[in-house]
Amino acid sequence: MRLFCICASWAHTVDFMYRAIKNQTLWTCLALLSVLVVIGCEKSAIDERKRAHAGEYAALGGDDQASVNHGMLREGMTTNAVRIAWGQPTVISTISTPNGPFVFWEYYRKKTVVEDPQVMVPRSPTPVPQSRVLPGTAPKSRVVEWLDRTAVFHDERLVNWEPK
């Protein structure tokens, strides 16, 4: 009888470990898949811009084409190369200086943030979203916008950018 209990316990442990490893493998595969999707989307956006500006892309030098293919910038790039690598800027502004005008390209990103405050419910050890406690109250959402990156040009050539 004791041997049966040990074997049953061992079988339960092996089953638990198999499920844990299977679960971990599933989560690892899902994480890798999501990374590939993000990279694929970025690459497809660059490829789309390369097709839309095929003439300008063909006129770039080899080093500039390699940088554009990776969405990277290099000092001295033309505005066309930066447009293909990073896309159309959100804001373009010019500052006049004694050395000539400097053109700033600013790229902003937007994100919708949903605010659903947590409330304590009697006999619940953890807080619960307010929208689940009071179904008539919808979560509030707002759009957050921030400066993601910038490119600075002088005489139609890239002189500075963030992030590098």
Summary of the structure (lengths in Angstrom):
residues: 164
radius of gyration: 26.9
end to end distance: 68.9
largest distance: 94.7
contacts: 373
relative contact order: 0.11
helix: 47%
strand: 27%
